[in-house]
Amino acid sequence: MKLENIDELRVALACADTGNLTRSAQRLHITPAAASAALKKLESRLGVRLFERSTRSMRITPGGELFCQYARRALDLLEEGQAQLHDDGAQLVGTIRLAASSDLTRRVLLDWLDDFLQAHPAVELQLAVSDTLTDVVRDQVDLALRYGELDDSRLVARRLLTTRRVVCASPAYLARHGAPQHPSELAQHECLSFMIRGRRVLQWPFERNDGQESLSVRVHGRRSADDAEIAHRWALAGHGILCKSEIDVHAHLASGALVRLLPDWQGITMPLHAVMPSNRFVPARVRALVETLARRFEASGMGLPKPLSRTAEPASLPSSP
């Protein structure tokens, strides 16, 4: 493949990411005219229209989506090969597209990601923060951090830790309203609920720590949000009781800004996975980030003891196509 052909691939991928020719040109530090010419050459060579273009917008075609999947893999392989030629492969290069939830990102990941980027100055990070489920394959994400068991055969995963949901509130809220002594008493409290696709999650499941009793409580409250960070801030401000992953509230429980309630009970237990597409080459930079996150979570003491079952073992990450 000629060098100019590779540049054409970069233009196509930038257009797929931004949906705008001018922004794509700015990302690649070229003129819009040069980007347009490169895209036309590529489409002419392929004999396929990759994008439907108008004066104000551009939309990727089904053929363009398919081609860009392979083009992205090809550039990943080229970058990986270049990295292996220098410093015995020690230098990591290229872009990592990472998706994670809002609270996990802000409360835990940001400092760790900063440390990783400082250690690997040739790596770029594109961070997508959302509390809705990311389609790793469709959205061309290299790596997503996802709670829960996985049932998507298109994905390969590394289990980072196992956590649980805990119920907590600020000292100010507890001073005004008291602390519930049983999960059923949550129905008399102001609870902060989360919204998924516009619907409030009002059923909170619990199990006694000894496993002898389980129940689900329907809660209510005046505040609900589809952003976990907002619910977290409401709890810190004393506006209600929060049910969250223990990872997300770990620091505020340790500092006393939040107080764990119902210590004889726990919410659902769930693993946190690093998730990648199973049919895509995993570059060294992505594997290195996964290993770094696994070490940081292991050292943090945030998770529950590792289960002994074989299903808890992490899946191996593919290092070749």
Residue pairs with C-beta under 8 A, 6 or more apart in sequence:
4 38
4 41
5 42
5 45
6 75
6 78
7 38
8 38
8 39
8 41
8 42
8 45
9 42
9 71
9 74
9 75
10 28
10 75
11 24
11 28
11 30
11 35
11 38
11 39
11 42
12 39
12 42
12 50
12 64
12 67
12 68
12 71
13 68
13 71
13 72
13 75
14 23
14 24
14 25
14 27
14 28
14 35
15 21
15 24
15 35
15 39
15 50
15 51
15 58
15 60
16 60
16 64
16 65
16 68
16 140
17 24
17 27
17 140
18 24
18 27
19 57
19 58
19 59
19 60
20 57
20 58
21 32
21 35
21 36
21 39
21 53
21 58
22 32
24 35
25 31
25 32
25 34
25 35
28 35
39 50
39 51
42 50
43 49
43 50
46 67
48 61
48 63
48 64
48 67
49 61
49 63
49 64
50 60
50 61
50 63
50 64
50 67
50 68
51 58
51 59
51 60
51 61
51 64
52 58
52 59
52 60
52 61
60 68
68 140
69 140
72 140
73 280
73 281
73 321
76 94
76 281
76 283
77 281
77 321
79 93
79 94
79 283
80 94
80 281
80 283
80 284
82 93
83 89
83 91
83 92
83 93
83 94
83 284
83 285
89 284
91 120
91 122
92 120
92 122
92 123
92 284
92 285
92 288
93 122
93 123
93 285
94 122
94 123
94 124
94 283
94 285
95 123
95 124
95 125
95 126
95 142
96 123
96 124
96 125
96 126
96 142
96 143
96 285
96 286
96 289
97 126
97 128
97 140
97 141
97 142
97 143
98 113
98 125
98 126
98 127
98 128
98 141
98 142
98 143
98 144
98 145
98 289
99 127
99 128
99 129
99 130
99 134
99 136
99 139
99 141
99 143
99 144
99 145
100 109
100 127
100 128
100 129
100 144
100 145
101 129
101 130
101 131
101 145
101 147
101 228
102 129
102 130
102 131
102 227
102 228
102 229
103 228
103 229
103 232
103 244
103 245
103 248
104 145
104 245
104 247
104 248
104 272
105 127
105 129
106 129
106 229
107 232
107 247
107 248
107 249
107 250
107 251
108 247
108 248
108 250
108 300
108 302
109 145
109 293
112 292
112 293
112 296
113 125
113 127
116 123
116 288
116 289
116 292
117 123
117 125
120 285
120 288
123 285
128 134
128 139
128 141
131 194
131 226
131 227
131 228
132 196
132 197
132 226
133 146
134 141
134 144
134 146
136 144
136 154
136 155
136 275
136 276
136 277
137 154
137 155
137 277
142 276
142 282
142 283
142 286
143 274
143 275
143 276
143 286
143 289
143 290
144 274
144 275
144 276
145 160
145 272
145 273
145 274
145 275
145 293
146 157
146 272
146 273
146 275
147 163
147 245
147 270
147 271
147 272
147 273
148 270
148 271
148 273
149 270
149 271
150 157
150 273
150 275
153 278
154 277
154 278
154 279
155 275
155 276
155 277
155 278
156 275
156 276
156 277
156 278
156 315
156 316
156 317
156 318
157 273
157 274
157 275
157 276
157 314
157 315
158 273
158 274
158 290
158 294
158 314
158 315
158 317
159 271
159 272
159 273
159 312
159 313
159 314
159 315
160 271
160 272
160 273
160 274
160 293
160 294
160 297
160 303
161 247
161 271
161 272
161 297
161 298
161 302
161 303
161 304
162 269
162 270
162 271
162 272
162 303
162 304
162 306
162 307
162 312
163 245
163 246
163 247
163 269
163 270
163 271
163 272
163 302
163 303
163 304
164 245
164 246
164 266
164 267
164 268
164 269
164 270
164 304
165 243
165 244
165 245
165 246
165 266
165 267
165 268
165 270
166 243
166 244
166 245
166 246
166 249
166 253
166 260
166 266
166 267
167 183
167 186
167 204
167 241
167 242
167 243
167 260
167 261
167 262
167 265
167 267
168 235
168 241
168 242
168 244
168 249
168 252
168 253
168 258
168 259
168 260
168 261
169 179
169 235
169 238
169 240
169 241
169 242
169 258
169 259
169 261
170 235
170 236
170 237
170 238
170 257
170 258
170 259
171 256
171 259
172 237
172 238
173 190
173 235
173 238
173 239
173 240
173 241
174 259
176 238
177 189
177 190
179 259
179 261
180 186
180 188
180 189
180 241
180 261
180 262
181 262
182 262
183 204
183 206
183 215
183 217
183 262
183 265
184 215
184 217
186 204
186 217
186 219
186 241
187 217
187 218
187 219
187 220
189 219
189 221
189 240
189 241
190 221
190 222
190 223
190 239
190 240
190 241
191 204
191 219
191 220
191 221
191 240
191 241
191 242
191 243
192 221
192 223
192 224
192 225
192 231
192 234
192 235
192 239
192 240
192 241
192 242
192 243
193 200
193 201
193 202
193 219
193 221
193 223
193 224
193 231
194 200
194 201
194 224
194 225
194 226
194 228
194 231
195 201
195 224
195 225
195 226
196 226
198 226
200 224
202 218
202 219
202 220
203 216
203 217
203 218
203 219
204 216
204 217
204 218
204 219
204 243
204 267
205 214
205 215
205 216
205 267
205 268
206 214
206 215
206 216
206 217
206 262
206 265
206 266
206 267
207 213
207 214
207 265
207 266
207 267
207 268
208 214
208 264
208 265
209 264
209 265
209 266
219 241
221 240
221 241
222 240
223 231
223 234
223 239
223 240
224 231
225 231
225 234
228 244
228 248
231 242
231 244
232 242
232 244
232 248
232 249
234 240
234 242
235 241
235 242
235 258
236 252
236 257
236 258
241 261
242 249
242 258
243 267
245 270
246 253
246 302
247 272
247 302
247 303
249 258
250 300
250 302
252 258
253 259
253 260
269 304
271 312
272 297
272 303
274 290
274 293
274 294
276 282
276 286
276 317
278 318
281 318
281 320
281 321
282 317
282 318
282 319
284 319
286 317
287 317
287 319
290 317
294 314
297 303
306 312
